[in-house]
Amino acid sequence: MNAVDMNTWLPWTDRQGRFSALRAVTFGLVLVPALLLLYAAWMHQLGSKPWTQAIHQTGTWTVRLLIVTLAVSPFRRLFDWGKLIGIRRMLGLAVMAYALGHLALYCIDMAFDWRLIVSEIVKRFYLTIGFVALLGLCALGATSTDGMIRRLGKNWQRLHNLVYPIAGLALLHFALQSKIDVTEPVLMSGLFVLLLIYRGFYRWKLNVSAPALIGAALLAGLITAGIEAGWYALASGVSARLVLEANADILSYWDLASVRPAHWVALAGLLVALGNGLRARKPRPPQRAREPAAA
């Protein structure tokens, strides 16, 4: 293997072995949560149950990075940013790495008692679906290489479309283990819904206009509010009407205390609509007129 071939394997280089600032920044950012966790552990800042805290943090970052990974394809199209597709594999592998770290820390916390670990995964529903999601992420990670893409052919895309049901299982696992406070699981679920709407635009070849993107933002916000209200009604018996009223409070009070996950989801969607609109208005360089062919 020559130097150029070796350079293509470096996380901060592109397929031609050239340095890529986008890849380098992405690689550095996906390492930050792990480094912060190691620092907190070294400084004894993980509380009275450090292993449990570490398990929760790695699980949370797995879901966050999964949502970011799913945003690559629609954002590439919405912002006409072709180079963005170059970091999707790196993000996907980071998701798998954090998920495996999440499982490894759980096994350490259980003192590697494999019989107990297996029985817990089988008996507890939220662990079962989390483990199924982990197996799915590992399957996607193992088949993300160029060689596997060539071997699987058209089946590769079918396999990797399973990332959406896998994400659904991961979000449900996240919400179930969060128990009382499901603010972040609801937020991540709302962003997932927004990304699914964007995917629907391109799958069904709909017109991606400013009104459509604004409508998508508001629809995703409403669905997020419904998810939050339904979850609290089913999990804790809190009236869904009260939760929906809490989401509507921002129209009356306009203070940060009344901001709910649905509002953040709608705001994220509106910012995407604004960014897409600004990109569309950006003047394109004039094309050079083709010179007449010589006689």
N, C-alpha and C positions, 0 to 999 in steps of 0.2 A: 504494500500500500504506500503510495507516494505522499508527499507533504500536502498536496492539494486535497487528496481523498481524506486524509486525516483531519484537515481543517473543516471539512463539511460536517464532521461529527461534533464539533465544538458548538455549545449552545448559543454562542454569540455570533455565529457566522451563518450566511445563507447557503443555498445549495451549490453555489459556485465557490464556496470557501472564502467569500469576502465578508469583512466585518459588517454587521447589521446593528445599528443603534437600537432599533425597535426590539430585536431579539435580546440584545444585551440588557436593556431596561426591563423587559419582561422577565428574563431569567433572574435578575436581581430582586425584583418585586415578589416573585413566588417564593423566594428564599426567606424573605423578611419575617413572615409569621413563625417559621420554624426557629429562626435565630432569636426572635423575641421570646419564644417559649423556652428555649434553652437558657437564655439569660435569666428569665424569671425563676427557672428551676435552680440555677446556680446561686442566685441571690436569695433563695428561700422565700419567694414572693407568691407561691401558688396556694397559700392558705393551709388549713389543717389537713386537707385531703389533696395533696399535690397530684397524685396519680389520677384521681377523678377529675380534677381541674384540667389536667393535661389532655385527658380523653375528650372532655367537652370542647376544648379549644381546637384540637385537631379535627374533630367532627364538624365544628362550625366552619372552619376554613375549607374543609372539603366541599361543603355545600356552596359557600361563597364562590370558590374558584370554579365549581361546576356551572354556576349561573353565568359567570364571566366567560367561560368557554363556549357556552351556548349562544352568547351574544356576538361571537366573532362573525359568523356567517351573515346574519341580518345586518350588522353594522357595516360589514364590508360592502354590501349593496347599497345601504341607505346613504353612506358617506362616500361611495365610490373610492374606497381605500383598498386596492387590490393586495397590497403588501400585508394587510392584517391577517390574511389567511395563513401566512407563514408562521404565526405564533400559536395556531390552534393546536397543533400536535404537542407543543411544549406545555401548554396549559392543561391539555388532557392528561398528559403523563404526570403533571404536578397534582392533579386531582386524584389520580390513582395512588401516588406516593403518600399523600396526606391521609387517604382512606386506609391504606395499609398501615401507616403509623398509628391511626386511630385504633385499628384492631390489635396491633402489637402492644400498645399501651394498656388496652383492656386485658390482654392475656397476662401482662406483667402484674396488673392489679389483682388478677385472680390467681397469682402465684403459679402460673402455668399448670393449673389443675385441669387437664384436658377434659376429663369426664364432667367436671362441673361446668366448664366453658361450653361444651357441646349441649349439655342439658339445659343451660340457661338460654342458649340461642334457640333451641327447639321449643322450650316452654313459653318464652316471652315473645309476644307477637312483634313488638317494636324491634327486638334484636333479630328476629327472623327476617323481617323485611330489610333491615339494615344490612344483614349478611348477604341476602340475595342481591341487593344493590351493589355491594362490594364485589361480588363475583362478576356481575355485569361490567363494572368498571375495569376489572382486571382483564376480562375478555376483550374489551375495546382497546385497552392499552397494549395487550399482546399482539393485536392485529393492526396496529397503527403504523407498522413499518412499510416501506416501499415494496419490499418483497412480498408481504402478505397482501398488499393491495393488488399486486399483479396476480398472485395465486388465486385470490377469491373472486377477482373480476367484478361482475355486477352484484354478486352476493355481498361484497364488502360494504356497499352503500346500504343494503338492506340490514346488515348486521349493525352498522353504526347508527342507523335510525332508531335503534333500541335505546339510544341515550336518553330519549324523551321519557319513556316509561321508567327507565332507571332513575332519572331525575325525580320523577313523581314519587317513587319509593323512598328515595333519599330524603325528600322533603317531608314525607309522612313520618319517617323514622325520626327526623329532627324535631318535628312537632310533638310526637308522642313522648320522647325522652325529655323534652323541655317542661312538660307537665303544666305548671300554673301559668308562667309567663311565656306566651307564644308570640310575642311581638316580632322577633326576628324571623322565626319560621313563616309567619304570615307575610312579612315583607318579602322574603325570598320567594314564597309561593306567588305573590302578586307580580314580581318581576318575571317569574317563569311564565305566567299567563301572558304578560305583555310580549315576551319573546315568541310565544306560540302564535299570537295574533300577527306579529311581523312575519313569521314563517308562513302563515296562511295567505298573506298578501302575495308572496312570491309563488307559493305552490299552486294557487288558483289564478295566478296571473292577473291580479287586480291592480287597479291604478293606485300607485303609492303617491298620493298628493298630500298637501298640507292639511286639508280638512280630514282626510282619511287617517293621518297620523294623530291628529288632535282627538278624533273620535276614538282611536285605539287607546290613547292615554286615558281618556275619561272612562271608557268601557273597562279597561283593566283595573282602574281605581275602584269602580263599582263592584266588580267581581271580587277584588281583594277585601272590600268591606263585607261582602257577603260571606267570604271564607272565614273572616274573623268572627262575625256574628254567629255563623253556624257552628264553628268550633267551640266557642264558649258555651253555646246552648247545649251542645251534645256532651261536652267534657265536664262542665261544672254546673250546669243548670242555670246559668245566667241568662236572663231574657235577651233574645236576639234583638228585640226592639231597643233595649237600652244601649246595646253595643252600636247599633246603627245610629242612634241619637248622638252617641259620643263622637261618631265619625262626622256627623252634621254640625257639631258644636263649633267647628272652625269657621263656619259661615257666620256665626254670631260673635265669637270672641276674638278670633284672629290672634291667638297667642300660641307659643310653642307647646304649652301643656296640652293643648287640644289636637296636636298633630298626631295622626294615626298612620299605620303602615299604608293604608289606602291612599293617603295624601302624598306620601313619598313616591309611591308607584306612579300616581298620576303626574306628579311633578317630573319624575324621570322621563315619562313618555312625552311630556310637553317640551322638555329640553331636547329630546331627540328630534321632535318635530321642528323646533327652532333651528337646530343644527342642520337638519336636512334642507330647510328652507334657505338658510344662508349659503349652503353649498350650491343649491340650484341657481341662486342669483349671482354667484361668482362668475364673472365674465371668462369665457374660455378663450384661449389664444387662437387668433384667426388661422385657418388652414392656408397654407401656401398654395397659390394657384398652380395647377399643373402646366408646365411649359409645353408648347406644341412640339410634336415630334419633328425631327429634322427630315427634310425631304430626301 
